[in-house]
Amino acid sequence: MRRYHRSSFILGLIVIVLGIILLLNNFEILNVSAGRIILTYWPVILVIWGIDLVIPDSKPETSERRKKTGKLGTGLVLIALGVVITGHNLGLYELDYSTFWKLFWPAVLILIGWGFLRGTSGSGGVHWAVMSGIELKQKGWKLEDGGYFALMGGVKMDLNAAEIPEGEIHLNMTAVMGGIEIIVPAGIAVDYEGTAILGGVKFFDEESGGIIANRKSEYKGEHEAVTKLVLRCTAIMGGVEIKH
């Protein structure tokens, strides 16, 4: 059974069970609080999601790709979170969620800042899309070293329409609760590094995503590429996609 069908099947069963409980409650056959069940056992969804990521697909190459993209680690983290939160909901122990949030948002800010420090603004500067959009699709726009930051916004770049110089071009791409899409011609080589935190990054047919995932990859381009695109991508509760 493919991953999509497997997870859909399990979640479908959960929804059906909840529907049956609600139906029996309405006819006073049962006296069970469906709302209480949901509030107590919703972390089971995290466990199911994690198991779905950990269990390999039937195709060995798919299973190997999953390990490389960090999905195995993400799945284990999701399972652990689901079990821990469920135990708390059942009253087995106490959890202090405030500690998590005190750590989470400062860590997000540090990672965003680190993404800028390791990149370069270059001659093209840093371009911001804050609750707005940037589209670079017009014929003849000039590709330069630079950075693009999407905060609850979007950036779309079509390099097929750009004037691209020979040599290396460095781009630092960051999406926070936003999305970035880059269309790359087949004749351009790409050196790629992507980090996803509660988000996802897709490099052609390779995906990295989940709670925390990091991936480095390379595309050599068709024939002998005279231009190399060096991409450093970070997605925090957002997404970055590089495609042909």
matplotlib code that plots the C-alpha trace (Angstrom):
import matplotlib.pyplot as plt

x = [0.0, 1.5, 2.2, -0.6, -3.2, -1.9, -2.1, -5.5, -6.9, -5.9, -7.1, -10.3, -10.9, -10.4, -12.9, -15.5, -15.1, -15.6, -18.7, -20.1, -19.5, -21.3, -24.2, -24.6, -24.4, -27.2, -29.4, -28.4, -27.0, -23.6, -22.8, -19.3, -18.0, -16.6, -15.1, -13.2, -11.9, -10.6, -8.9, -7.3, -6.3, -5.5, -1.7, -2.4, -2.4, 1.2, 2.0, 0.3, 2.1, 5.4, 4.9, 3.9, 7.3, 9.3, 7.8, 9.6, 7.7, 7.6, 10.2, 13.8, 14.9, 12.0, 12.9, 16.5, 15.5, 13.3, 16.2, 18.4, 15.9, 15.7, 12.1, 13.2, 14.4, 11.3, 9.0, 10.7, 10.4, 6.7, 6.1, 7.8, 5.9, 2.6, 3.2, 4.5, 1.5, -1.0, 0.5, 0.1, -3.5, -4.3, -2.9, 0.1, 2.4, 2.6, 4.1, 5.1, 4.3, 5.5, 9.1, 8.7, 7.4, 10.1, 12.7, 10.9, 10.5, 14.0, 15.4, 13.4, 14.8, 18.3, 18.0, 16.6, 19.5, 22.0, 20.5, 21.3, 24.8, 25.8, 24.4, 25.4, 23.4, 25.7, 25.2, 21.5, 20.8, 18.1, 14.5, 11.6, 8.1, 6.3, 2.6, 3.1, 4.6, 7.6, 7.3, 10.3, 8.9, 9.3, 11.8, 15.2, 15.3, 18.9, 19.9, 22.5, 23.9, 21.4, 18.9, 15.1, 13.0, 9.3, 7.4, 3.8, 4.4, 5.6, 8.5, 8.4, 11.5, 11.6, 15.3, 14.3, 13.3, 16.4, 19.7, 22.2, 25.9, 28.5, 30.2, 28.7, 25.5, 24.8, 21.2, 20.1, 16.4, 14.4, 10.6, 8.9, 5.2, 5.6, 6.6, 9.4, 9.4, 12.4, 12.3, 15.8, 16.8, 18.2, 21.5, 22.4, 24.3, 23.0, 24.8, 22.0, 21.7, 18.3, 17.1, 13.4, 11.9, 8.3, 8.3, 9.5, 12.1, 11.9, 14.9, 13.7, 12.6, 14.2, 12.2, 13.2, 10.6, 9.2, 10.1, 13.8, 15.5, 18.6, 19.9, 22.7, 22.6, 23.9, 22.7, 25.4, 23.2, 23.0, 26.2, 28.9, 27.2, 28.9, 26.7, 26.4, 23.7, 24.6, 21.4, 21.1, 17.5, 15.7, 12.0, 10.4, 6.7, 6.9, 8.2, 10.9, 10.7, 13.4, 12.2, 12.7]
y = [0.0, 3.3, 5.9, 8.2, 5.5, 4.0, 7.3, 8.2, 4.8, 5.1, 8.7, 7.7, 5.0, 7.5, 9.9, 7.1, 6.0, 9.5, 9.8, 6.5, 7.7, 11.0, 9.1, 6.7, 9.6, 11.5, 8.4, 8.1, 4.6, 5.8, 8.5, 9.4, 12.9, 13.0, 16.4, 15.0, 12.1, 14.5, 16.8, 13.8, 11.7, 14.2, 13.6, 10.1, 11.8, 12.8, 9.2, 8.0, 10.6, 9.6, 5.9, 6.7, 8.4, 5.7, 2.6, 2.2, 2.0, -1.2, 0.3, 0.1, 3.2, 5.2, 4.0, 5.0, 8.4, 8.9, 8.2, 10.7, 13.5, 13.2, 11.8, 8.9, 11.3, 13.5, 10.4, 9.4, 12.9, 13.0, 9.6, 10.7, 14.0, 12.2, 9.7, 12.3, 14.7, 11.8, 10.7, 14.3, 14.4, 11.1, 12.6, 10.3, 13.3, 17.1, 19.1, 22.7, 23.9, 27.4, 26.2, 24.9, 28.2, 30.1, 28.1, 27.8, 31.4, 32.6, 29.5, 30.5, 34.1, 32.8, 30.4, 33.2, 35.5, 32.7, 32.2, 35.8, 35.7, 32.6, 34.1, 37.2, 40.2, 40.7, 43.3, 42.5, 43.3, 41.7, 41.6, 41.4, 40.1, 40.7, 39.8, 40.6, 39.1, 39.4, 38.0, 38.0, 36.6, 39.4, 38.9, 40.4, 40.8, 40.6, 37.8, 38.9, 37.7, 38.5, 37.4, 36.9, 36.8, 35.9, 36.5, 35.5, 36.3, 34.8, 35.0, 33.5, 33.6, 32.3, 32.1, 31.2, 34.9, 36.3, 37.7, 35.3, 36.0, 33.3, 32.1, 31.6, 33.3, 33.1, 33.3, 33.1, 32.2, 32.3, 31.6, 32.1, 31.2, 32.0, 30.4, 30.7, 29.2, 29.2, 27.8, 26.9, 26.2, 22.8, 24.2, 25.8, 23.9, 24.2, 23.7, 23.5, 23.3, 23.4, 23.5, 23.0, 23.7, 22.8, 23.4, 21.9, 22.4, 20.6, 20.4, 19.1, 15.5, 15.5, 16.7, 17.7, 18.5, 17.9, 19.2, 19.7, 18.5, 19.4, 18.4, 19.1, 18.2, 19.2, 19.4, 19.5, 20.8, 19.7, 19.4, 21.7, 24.4, 27.8, 29.2, 27.8, 28.7, 28.4, 28.2, 28.4, 27.8, 28.0, 27.2, 27.9, 27.0, 27.7, 26.2, 26.6, 24.8, 24.6, 23.1, 23.0]
z = [0.0, -1.0, 1.7, 0.6, 0.7, 3.9, 5.9, 4.3, 5.2, 8.9, 9.2, 7.4, 10.1, 12.9, 11.4, 10.9, 14.5, 15.7, 13.5, 14.9, 18.5, 17.8, 16.1, 19.1, 21.5, 19.6, 20.0, 23.7, 23.1, 24.4, 26.8, 25.6, 25.0, 21.5, 22.2, 25.2, 23.1, 20.5, 23.0, 24.7, 21.7, 18.9, 19.3, 18.0, 14.6, 15.2, 16.0, 12.8, 10.7, 12.3, 11.7, 8.1, 7.6, 9.4, 7.7, 4.3, 1.1, -0.9, -3.4, -1.9, -3.8, -2.3, 1.2, 0.7, -0.6, 2.5, 4.8, 2.9, 3.1, 6.9, 7.0, 9.2, 11.9, 11.5, 11.9, 15.1, 16.5, 15.6, 17.3, 20.4, 20.5, 20.0, 22.8, 25.2, 24.6, 24.8, 28.2, 29.4, 28.2, 30.0, 33.3, 33.5, 34.1, 33.8, 30.9, 30.9, 27.4, 28.2, 28.3, 24.7, 23.4, 25.3, 23.4, 20.0, 18.8, 19.9, 18.0, 14.9, 15.0, 15.5, 12.5, 10.4, 11.3, 10.7, 7.2, 6.4, 7.9, 5.9, 2.7, 0.8, -0.2, -3.2, -5.9, -6.0, -2.4, -0.2, -1.5, 0.9, 0.4, 3.6, 3.3, -0.4, -3.5, -5.8, -9.4, -11.7, -14.9, -17.4, -20.3, -19.7, -15.9, -14.6, -12.2, -9.6, -6.3, -3.6, -1.0, -1.0, 2.1, 2.1, 5.3, 4.9, 1.3, -1.9, -4.4, -7.9, -10.1, -13.7, -14.7, -18.3, -18.8, -17.0, -18.2, -16.5, -16.5, -16.7, -13.6, -10.1, -8.9, -5.2, -3.9, -0.3, -0.1, 3.1, 3.5, 6.8, 6.7, 3.0, -0.3, -2.8, -6.3, -8.6, -12.2, -13.4, -17.0, -17.7, -18.9, -15.5, -12.8, -9.3, -5.9, -3.4, 0.4, 2.0, 5.6, 6.6, 10.1, 10.2, 6.5, 3.3, 0.6, -2.8, -5.1, -8.4, -7.4, -4.0, -0.9, 2.6, 5.2, 8.6, 12.0, 11.1, 7.9, 6.1, 2.7, 0.3, -3.4, -6.8, -10.3, -13.0, -15.8, -19.4, -21.3, -19.9, -17.9, -18.0, -15.2, -11.7, -9.3, -5.6, -3.6, 0.2, 1.1, 4.5, 5.0, 8.4, 8.5, 4.7, 1.5, -1.1, -4.5, -7.2, -10.4, -14.2]

ax = plt.figure().add_subplot(projection="3d")
ax.plot(x, y, z, "-o")
ax.set_aspect("equal")
plt.show()
